[in-house]
C-alpha cells in the first residue's frame, strides 16, 4: 500500500518527467533499492482489473447514466 501512495504522490509532483527513476529520488532520496522496489511493484504487481473496472463503470453510470443526459467534451480551455 505504501508504494501505491508513493507512486500517486510522485505523479502529482511538479516535474516534466514522471518516470520512477526521477520520482523516487525526489520522494525517498537517491536509494537504488527504493527505485527497484517501485519498478518491480509497477511491472510485476497483480491488479484485479475486473474489480477495478467494474467499480469504475458503476461510478460512471451513477454520474453519467441519465438516459436523457449528454456528455460534452470541450478542449477549448487548452492553450493552442
MDTraj code that builds the backbone (N, CA, C; nanometers):
import mdtraj as md
import numpy as np

residues = "UNK UNK UNK UNK UNK UNK UNK UNK UNK UNK UNK UNK UNK UNK UNK UNK UNK UNK UNK UNK UNK UNK UNK UNK UNK UNK UNK UNK UNK UNK UNK UNK UNK UNK UNK UNK UNK UNK UNK UNK UNK UNK UNK UNK UNK UNK UNK UNK UNK UNK UNK UNK UNK UNK UNK UNK UNK UNK UNK UNK UNK UNK UNK UNK UNK UNK UNK UNK UNK UNK UNK UNK UNK UNK UNK UNK UNK UNK UNK UNK".split()
xyz = np.array([
    [0.0823, -0.1193, 0.0000],
    [0.0000, 0.0000, 0.0000],
    [0.0866, 0.1256, 0.0000],
    [0.1980, 0.1225, 0.0692],
    [0.2868, 0.2374, 0.0748],
    [0.3387, 0.2734, -0.0633],
    [0.3705, 0.1735, -0.1445],
    [0.4210, 0.2012, -0.2791],
    [0.3155, 0.2693, -0.3651],
    [0.1888, 0.2334, -0.3465],
    [0.0818, 0.2983, -0.4218],
    [0.0752, 0.4456, -0.3851],
    [0.0824, 0.4764, -0.2573],
    [0.0777, 0.6154, -0.2109],
    [0.1975, 0.6923, -0.2651],
    [0.3151, 0.6325, -0.2601],
    [0.4360, 0.6979, -0.3112],
    [0.4226, 0.7225, -0.4610],
    [0.3706, 0.6253, -0.5342],
    [0.3540, 0.6413, -0.6787],
    [0.2570, 0.7549, -0.7085],
    [0.1437, 0.7590, -0.6408],
    [0.0469, 0.8655, -0.6643],
    [0.1037, 1.0011, -0.6255],
    [0.1754, 1.0058, -0.5153],
    [0.2385, 1.1309, -0.4734],
    [0.3401, 1.1768, -0.5784],
    [0.4166, 1.0838, -0.6311],
    [0.5153, 1.1159, -0.7333],
    [0.4515, 1.1674, -0.8606],
    [0.3367, 1.1126, -0.8979],
    [0.2679, 1.1581, -1.0184],
    [0.2160, 1.3005, -1.0043],
    [0.1981, 1.3459, -0.8816],
    [0.1486, 1.4818, -0.8589],
    [0.2621, 1.5841, -0.8442],
    [0.3866, 1.5397, -0.8461],
    [0.4993, 1.6329, -0.8362],
    [0.5052, 1.7238, -0.9585],
    [0.5557, 1.8432, -0.9378],
    [0.5720, 1.9372, -1.0479],
    [0.7072, 1.9120, -1.1145],
    [0.7096, 1.8144, -1.2020],
    [0.8309, 1.7797, -1.2757],
    [0.7905, 1.7283, -1.4129],
    [0.8692, 1.7557, -1.5152],
    [0.8297, 1.7175, -1.6507],
    [0.8341, 1.5671, -1.6768],
    [0.9244, 1.4956, -1.6114],
    [0.9399, 1.3527, -1.6356],
    [0.8847, 1.2764, -1.5160],
    [0.7854, 1.1943, -1.5376],
    [0.7208, 1.1204, -1.4286],
    [0.7639, 0.9739, -1.4239],
    [0.8881, 0.9460, -1.4590],
    [0.9365, 0.8080, -1.4518],
    [0.9751, 0.7752, -1.3078],
    [0.9811, 0.6483, -1.2788],
    [1.0190, 0.6028, -1.1442],
    [1.1579, 0.6544, -1.1082],
    [1.2473, 0.6559, -1.2067],
    [1.3850, 0.6979, -1.1805],
    [1.3952, 0.8445, -1.1398],
    [1.3011, 0.9267, -1.1814],
    [1.3042, 1.0678, -1.1398],
    [1.2137, 1.0960, -1.0210],
    [1.1043, 1.0210, -1.0077],
    [1.0128, 1.0442, -0.8956],
    [1.0725, 0.9993, -0.7628],
    [1.1274, 0.8800, -0.7596],
    [1.1723, 0.8226, -0.6330],
    [1.2815, 0.9047, -0.5640],
    [1.3834, 0.9535, -0.6327],
    [1.4826, 1.0364, -0.5629],
    [1.4219, 1.1629, -0.5020],
    [1.3190, 1.2173, -0.5663],
    [1.2531, 1.3356, -0.5121],
    [1.1680, 1.3027, -0.3899],
    [1.1235, 1.1797, -0.3792],
    [1.0380, 1.1400, -0.2672],
    [1.1146, 1.0697, -0.1558],
    [1.2081, 0.9845, -0.1920],
    [1.2745, 0.8977, -0.0942],
    [1.4252, 0.9139, -0.0901],
    [1.4790, 1.0120, -0.1630],
    [1.6239, 1.0239, -0.1706],
    [1.6781, 0.9288, -0.2763],
    [1.8070, 0.9343, -0.2981],
    [1.8678, 0.8540, -0.4039],
    [1.8981, 0.7130, -0.3541],
    [1.7929, 0.6358, -0.3312],
    [1.8051, 0.4994, -0.2813],
    [1.7754, 0.4014, -0.3950],
    [1.8785, 0.3343, -0.4490],
    [1.8557, 0.2405, -0.5599],
    [1.7556, 0.1306, -0.5255],
    [1.7517, 0.0894, -0.3988],
    [1.6558, -0.0147, -0.3590],
    [1.5122, 0.0351, -0.3698],
    [1.4888, 0.1610, -0.3357],
    [1.3539, 0.2176, -0.3456],
    [1.3113, 0.2245, -0.4923],
    [1.4038, 0.2631, -0.5781],
    [1.3735, 0.2695, -0.7218],
    [1.3403, 0.1308, -0.7749],
    [1.4226, 0.0315, -0.7413],
    [1.3975, -0.1060, -0.7877],
    [1.2661, -0.1605, -0.7319],
    [1.2379, -0.1306, -0.6057],
    [1.1128, -0.1789, -0.5459],
    [0.9918, -0.1226, -0.6190],
    [0.9954, 0.0065, -0.6501],
    [0.8835, 0.0670, -0.7212],
    [0.8730, 0.0122, -0.8627],
    [0.9844, -0.0074, -0.9304],
    [0.9816, -0.0649, -1.0649],
    [0.9213, -0.2051, -1.0614],
    [0.9621, -0.2840, -0.9634],
    [0.9087, -0.4200, -0.9503],
    [0.7586, -0.4157, -0.9212],
    [0.7187, -0.3283, -0.8311],
    [0.5768, -0.3166, -0.7959],
    [0.4936, -0.2832, -0.9191],
    [0.5385, -0.1869, -0.9975],
    [0.4612, -0.1444, -1.1142],
    [0.4602, -0.2481, -1.2257],
    [0.5702, -0.3213, -1.2431],
    [0.5760, -0.4163, -1.3539],
    [0.5234, -0.5550, -1.3176],
    [0.5421, -0.5959, -1.1934],
    [0.5043, -0.7312, -1.1541],
    [0.3820, -0.7373, -1.0629],
    [0.3391, -0.6227, -1.0143],
    [0.2268, -0.6194, -0.9213],
    [0.1009, -0.6773, -0.9838],
    [0.0236, -0.7423, -0.9044],
    [-0.1006, -0.8035, -0.9507],
    [-0.2166, -0.7066, -0.9270],
    [-0.2878, -0.6761, -1.0337],
    [-0.4029, -0.5870, -1.0243],
    [-0.5275, -0.6679, -1.0553],
    [-0.6320, -0.6445, -0.9806],
    [-0.7596, -0.7116, -1.0055],
    [-0.8397, -0.6229, -1.1016],
    [-0.8069, -0.6355, -1.2304],
    [-0.8640, -0.5472, -1.3319],
    [-1.0161, -0.5492, -1.3335],
    [-1.0754, -0.6665, -1.3271],
    [-1.2215, -0.6765, -1.3376],
    [-1.2890, -0.6001, -1.2245],
    [-1.2362, -0.6123, -1.1028],
    [-1.2956, -0.5418, -0.9891],
    [-1.2796, -0.3910, -1.0024],
    [-1.1629, -0.3484, -1.0454],
    [-1.1363, -0.2057, -1.0609],
    [-1.2240, -0.1475, -1.1717],
    [-1.2295, -0.2158, -1.2872],
    [-1.3120, -0.1682, -1.3975],
    [-1.4595, -0.1681, -1.3625],
    [-1.5051, -0.2706, -1.2929],
    [-1.6449, -0.2786, -1.2529],
    [-1.6826, -0.1606, -1.1640],
    [-1.5972, -0.1295, -1.0702],
    [-1.6233, -0.0163, -0.9803],
    [-1.6223, 0.1159, -1.0584],
    [-1.5297, 0.1280, -1.1513],
    [-1.5234, 0.2479, -1.2355],
    [-1.6515, 0.2624, -1.3171],
    [-1.6971, 0.1538, -1.3791],
    [-1.8183, 0.1585, -1.4607],
    [-1.9399, 0.1952, -1.3759],
    [-1.9454, 0.1455, -1.2522],
    [-2.0562, 0.1801, -1.1625],
    [-2.0577, 0.3298, -1.1335],
    [-1.9403, 0.3854, -1.1070],
    [-1.9325, 0.5291, -1.0773],
    [-1.9674, 0.6125, -1.2005],
    [-1.9192, 0.5722, -1.3177],
    [-1.9526, 0.6443, -1.4403],
    [-2.1021, 0.6355, -1.4658],
    [-2.1596, 0.5184, -1.4490],
    [-2.3023, 0.5002, -1.4708],
    [-2.3832, 0.5865, -1.3742],
    [-2.3386, 0.5932, -1.2500],
    [-2.4086, 0.6733, -1.1498],
    [-2.4031, 0.8217, -1.1863],
    [-2.2857, 0.8666, -1.2293],
    [-2.2666, 1.0091, -1.2586],
    [-2.3194, 1.0513, -1.3956],
    [-2.3100, 0.9620, -1.4940],
    [-2.3454, 0.9985, -1.6312],
    [-2.4557, 0.9116, -1.6903],
    [-2.5200, 0.8310, -1.6084],
    [-2.6114, 0.7298, -1.6594],
    [-2.7521, 0.7755, -1.6916],
    [-2.7836, 0.9026, -1.6812],
    [-2.9171, 0.9510, -1.7143],
    [-2.9431, 0.9295, -1.8626],
    [-3.0549, 0.8648, -1.8964],
    [-3.0849, 0.8336, -2.0369],
    [-3.1017, 0.9594, -2.1215],
    [-3.1355, 1.0695, -2.0588],
    [-3.1520, 1.1942, -2.1328],
    [-3.0279, 1.2826, -2.1213],
    [-2.9254, 1.2313, -2.0559],
    [-2.8052, 1.3097, -2.0339],
    [-2.7181, 1.3204, -2.1586],
    [-2.6334, 1.4216, -2.1570],
    [-2.5410, 1.4454, -2.2673],
    [-2.4038, 1.4737, -2.2078],
    [-2.3023, 1.4132, -2.2641],
    [-2.1647, 1.4389, -2.2217],
    [-2.0971, 1.5225, -2.3302],
    [-2.0463, 1.6371, -2.2891],
    [-1.9810, 1.7271, -2.3843],
    [-1.8351, 1.7407, -2.3440],
    [-1.7456, 1.7121, -2.4362],
    [-1.6032, 1.7324, -2.4135],
    [-1.5589, 1.8570, -2.4904],
    [-1.5062, 1.9543, -2.4181],
    [-1.4675, 2.0801, -2.4818],
    [-1.3220, 2.1079, -2.4492],
    [-1.2368, 2.1002, -2.5489],
    [-1.0957, 2.1227, -2.5295],
    [-1.0524, 2.2666, -2.5537],
    [-1.1461, 2.3585, -2.5557],
    [-1.1115, 2.4971, -2.5875],
    [-1.0355, 2.5657, -2.4742],
    [-1.0313, 2.5054, -2.3559],
    [-0.9608, 2.5650, -2.2433],
    [-0.8107, 2.5458, -2.2494],
    [-0.7620, 2.4637, -2.3422],
    [-0.6194, 2.4373, -2.3527],
    [-0.5543, 2.5397, -2.4456],
    [-0.4371, 2.5905, -2.4073],
    [-0.3682, 2.6851, -2.4959],
    [-0.3337, 2.6202, -2.6289],
    [-0.3437, 2.6960, -2.7313],
    [-0.3152, 2.6419, -2.8657],
    [-0.1920, 2.7064, -2.9223],
])
top = md.Topology()
chain = top.add_chain()
for i, resn in enumerate(residues, 1):
    res = top.add_residue(resn, chain, resSeq=i)
    for name in ("N", "CA", "C"):
        top.add_atom(name, md.element.get_by_symbol(name[0]), res)
traj = md.Trajectory(xyz[None], top)
